[in-house]
Structure formats: C-alpha cells, structure tokens
Amino acid sequence: MQISEGTVLRSAAFGGATLAAALAVVLGAPSPASAQVVRSQPMFTDVTLAPRFIPDPTLVRGLSGGEVYTEEVAGRLQTETGSCVGFVSEKPDHELTLTEFFRYLNLQVVSSADTVLLVRGPGGTWCSDDRTQLGPSIAGQWMPGNYEIWVGSLDLDQYVPYQLQFTEAR
C-alpha cells in the first residue's frame, strides 16, 4: 500500500490494527496484523531550534488524528490563536525545544485534509484550526523551553499524513 499526501486513512479500512498499520506504512516499518500502538513518548520527530536555524523552513512529517478531544488535552475550547476542535492522540506527536527566545517563529501544518494544531509550552496552550488555506498555524514570539505539539484531525478515526513546518520567515 502506498500513502501519499492526499491519503486519508479511516479505522474501518484497516480493522483492529488501524493506527498501527497506518503508522507502519507512513514510517516505512513492517506492520504485523497484531501491531499495537504504545504511546509513552512523542510519536514522531523531536525538533531543537535556535534563532537563525538552517534549513528554514525545517520540516517534520507525521500522521494526524487520534481518539481524544483536542479540547480535553488543551483544557479549553478556545485559545487566542484559534479553536481546540477535532481529535488528537493522547501523547504529543512532536516535542519542540527552543534554546533561546524567538522574536518570530511560525509553526504550520500542511496536509490534504482539515487538521488542527495544538501546542503546549512555557507560555501556555494554543490551538489553531486552519487559519490559512495551507493549514493551521501558530506564529509569534516564543519563549525558550520545551513544547509539546499535537496535530489532530477534525473527525474521529481519521489519520492523514502531514508536514509540520518551522520557519522564521514572515
């Protein structure tokens, strides 16, 4: 099975090992029929950035979605950057470490489906639900520290490949 940026995976299509099978395909790993997903740490790539990082944009990939209401993880339905709608996984998809203060940093999700972005870090919790045509983004000044990042889907049991972009360009 080949998964491209336009692929939307739903649990009914994969039976009991839905997310595990989908993740195995996206990550290029074998997927036994009895595969289970264990999420004690972030699922995909961790990122560490300092101002003036190269390459800009820095990109990481993942698979959106989950089984937990975004609002439940965020602790509220609305933030200054957008609504906390849709579904995310219990554990974050990525961890971002900023080694210094950023005067401007933009995190943006690019995907073929409607996605939601949730970030929790030193300054609070922020959500975004497709503020631009390319996908949800959260931009502005960022304090140094560790951030947890979730990329969710609007529908339960919908898993979509995405790219998460980090850029200092305005």
C-alpha positions in Angstrom: 0.0 0.0 0.0 1.4 3.4 -0.9 0.4 6.5 1.1 0.7 9.9 -0.4 0.0 13.4 0.9 -3.6 13.1 -0.3 -4.4 9.9 1.6 -6.9 9.8 4.4 -7.0 6.7 6.5 -10.0 5.6 8.5 -10.2 2.8 11.1 -12.8 0.8 9.3 -10.5 0.3 6.4 -7.8 -1.4 8.5 -9.7 -3.4 11.1 -8.3 -3.7 14.6 -4.7 -2.6 13.9 -5.8 0.6 12.2 -3.5 3.2 13.6 -0.6 0.8 14.0 -0.9 -0.4 10.3 -1.2 3.2 9.1 1.8 4.4 11.0 3.9 1.5 9.8 3.1 2.4 6.2 3.9 6.1 6.8 7.1 5.3 8.7 8.2 2.6 6.4 8.1 -0.2 9.0 6.7 -3.7 8.8 3.1 -3.9 10.2 2.2 -7.2 11.7 -1.6 -7.8 11.9 -1.4 -7.8 15.7 0.5 -4.5 15.9 -0.5 -2.2 18.7 0.5 1.4 19.2 2.2 2.3 22.5 2.5 6.0 23.1 4.6 6.8 26.1 6.7 9.4 24.2 6.1 11.6 21.2 5.3 9.6 18.1 7.3 11.4 15.5 10.5 13.5 15.2 11.6 15.8 18.0 13.0 19.2 17.0 15.5 21.5 18.6 15.9 25.1 17.2 17.9 28.2 17.9 17.3 31.6 16.2 18.6 31.7 12.6 18.3 27.9 12.2 19.1 26.2 8.9 17.3 24.9 6.9 14.5 27.4 7.1 11.9 26.0 6.9 12.7 22.9 8.9 10.2 20.2 8.1 9.0 17.1 10.0 6.3 14.5 9.0 3.6 12.7 10.8 0.2 11.3 10.8 -2.6 13.4 12.2 -5.5 12.4 14.3 -6.3 10.4 17.4 -9.1 9.4 19.8 -9.0 12.2 22.4 -10.9 15.5 22.1 -8.4 18.3 21.4 -10.4 20.4 23.9 -9.7 17.8 26.6 -5.9 18.0 26.1 -5.9 21.8 25.8 -8.1 22.3 28.8 -10.4 24.7 26.9 -12.3 25.1 23.7 -10.9 28.4 22.5 -7.4 30.0 22.7 -6.0 33.3 21.5 -4.9 31.6 18.3 -8.0 29.5 17.5 -10.4 26.8 18.4 -9.4 23.5 20.0 -11.6 21.3 17.8 -11.2 17.8 16.5 -9.2 14.8 17.8 -5.6 14.3 18.8 -3.7 11.4 20.3 -3.2 11.1 24.0 0.6 11.8 23.7 2.1 14.6 21.7 3.3 13.9 18.1 6.4 16.1 18.5 8.5 17.8 21.1 10.0 21.1 20.2 12.9 22.6 22.2 13.7 26.2 21.7 17.2 27.0 23.1 16.7 30.8 23.0 13.9 33.4 22.7 12.4 33.7 19.2 11.2 37.2 18.1 9.2 35.4 15.5 8.5 31.7 14.8 5.7 30.2 12.7 4.6 26.5 13.1 2.3 25.5 10.2 0.7 22.2 9.2 0.5 21.3 5.5 -1.9 18.4 4.7 -4.5 17.3 2.2 -7.2 17.3 4.9 -8.6 19.6 7.5 -6.3 19.4 10.5 -5.9 21.1 13.9 -2.7 22.2 15.7 -2.3 22.1 19.5 0.9 23.4 21.2 1.5 23.4 25.0 4.6 25.0 26.4 6.1 27.5 28.8 3.8 30.4 27.9 0.6 28.4 27.8 -1.5 26.4 25.4 -2.5 27.4 21.9 -4.8 25.8 19.2 -5.3 26.6 15.6 -7.8 25.1 13.1 -6.9 26.1 9.6 -6.4 29.8 9.8 -4.9 29.7 6.3 -5.6 27.8 3.2 -2.5 25.7 3.7 -3.4 24.5 7.2 -3.4 25.6 10.8 -0.5 27.7 12.0 0.6 29.4 15.2 3.0 32.3 14.9 4.6 35.0 17.1 7.1 35.4 19.8 8.2 32.2 21.6 10.0 31.8 24.9 12.8 29.3 25.3 11.8 25.9 26.6 10.1 22.7 25.8 6.9 22.5 23.8 4.5 19.6 23.2 2.9 19.5 19.7 -0.2 17.6 18.6 -1.5 17.5 15.0 -5.1 16.4 15.0 -7.9 15.6 12.6 -11.4 17.1 12.7 -13.0 13.6 12.6 -12.6 10.7 15.0 -10.5 7.8 13.5 -9.2 9.9 10.6 -5.4 9.7 10.1 -3.8 11.9 7.5 -0.1 12.3 6.6 1.1 15.9 7.2 4.2 18.1 7.1 4.9 20.4 10.1 6.9 23.4 9.0 9.0 25.6 11.3 10.0 29.0 9.8 11.3 32.4 10.9 10.1 33.9 7.6 7.1 36.2 7.8 
